[in-house]
Amino acid sequence: MSGRLLCRCLAAAMASAAVDAFLDPQVRWWGTVWPLPWWLTCAAALAWTVLRAREKAGRRPSQGSARSDWEQAA
């Protein structure tokens, strides 16, 4: 779920940057609104990082399995 939120925030941030670059809105509130999706993207990336680390820490290999170097790196 946090990965989807991250992707959607990034898409909204890129869309707002495109609107700002190509349409150049002259309304006063636009200067405050268009960076908000970028801040949300940063917050979502931080949340995704923390949740992903907790998910990986919660997984324990079974007793009889031999892990390869590639599995340990991932």
Secondary structure per residue as TSV (DSSP state, phi and psi in degrees):
chain	resnum	aa	ss	phi	psi
A	1	M	-	360.0	-40.3
A	2	S	H	-69.4	-28.9
A	3	G	H	-66.8	-39.7
A	4	R	H	-65.6	-41.8
A	5	L	H	-60.8	-41.9
A	6	L	H	-61.1	-46.3
A	7	C	H	-63.7	-41.5
A	8	R	H	-69.7	-38.3
A	9	C	H	-65.0	-40.4
A	10	L	H	-65.8	-40.2
A	11	A	H	-63.4	-42.7
A	12	A	H	-64.7	-38.3
A	13	A	H	-65.9	-42.6
A	14	M	H	-67.2	-37.4
A	15	A	H	-65.7	-43.0
A	16	S	H	-67.0	-34.8
A	17	A	H	-67.6	-37.8
A	18	A	H	-66.4	-41.4
A	19	V	H	-61.7	-43.3
A	20	D	H	-65.3	-38.3
A	21	A	H	-75.4	-41.5
A	22	F	H	-94.6	-36.2
A	23	L	T	-97.1	-22.4
A	24	D	-	46.6	65.7
A	25	P	-	-62.3	139.1
A	26	Q	-	-104.9	10.3
A	27	V	-	-74.1	147.9
A	28	R	T	-64.0	-37.0
A	29	W	T	-76.1	-14.7
A	30	W	H	-63.9	-36.2
A	31	G	H	-62.2	-25.3
A	32	T	H	-89.1	-35.0
A	33	V	H	-80.5	-40.2
A	34	W	T	-65.1	-29.3
A	35	P	T	-78.3	-12.9
A	36	L	H	-56.7	-43.9
A	37	P	H	-61.3	-29.4
A	38	W	H	-68.6	-39.4
A	39	W	H	-66.5	-40.2
A	40	L	H	-64.3	-35.3
A	41	T	H	-63.2	-42.6
A	42	C	H	-62.7	-43.4
A	43	A	H	-65.5	-40.2
A	44	A	H	-67.5	-36.7
A	45	A	H	-65.2	-40.3
A	46	L	H	-64.6	-44.6
A	47	A	H	-63.0	-41.8
A	48	W	H	-62.9	-42.0
A	49	T	H	-61.4	-46.3
A	50	V	H	-65.0	-46.5
A	51	L	H	-66.9	-37.2
A	52	R	H	-67.0	-39.5
A	53	A	H	-64.6	-40.5
A	54	R	H	-65.9	-37.3
A	55	E	H	-65.0	-44.3
A	56	K	H	-68.3	-35.1
A	57	A	H	-69.6	-29.0
A	58	G	H	-75.6	-19.3
A	59	R	-	-81.5	130.0
A	60	R	-	-121.7	136.1
A	61	P	-	-69.0	150.7
A	62	S	-	-67.9	158.6
A	63	Q	T	-62.2	-34.9
A	64	G	T	-95.0	3.0
A	65	S	-	-91.0	140.9
A	66	A	-	-101.0	122.2
A	67	R	-	-91.9	135.6
A	68	S	-	-81.2	169.1
A	69	D	H	-62.2	-34.1
A	70	W	H	-67.7	-38.4
A	71	E	H	-68.1	-37.7
A	72	Q	H	-67.7	-36.3
A	73	A	H	-67.7	-33.1
A	74	A	-	-76.4	360.0
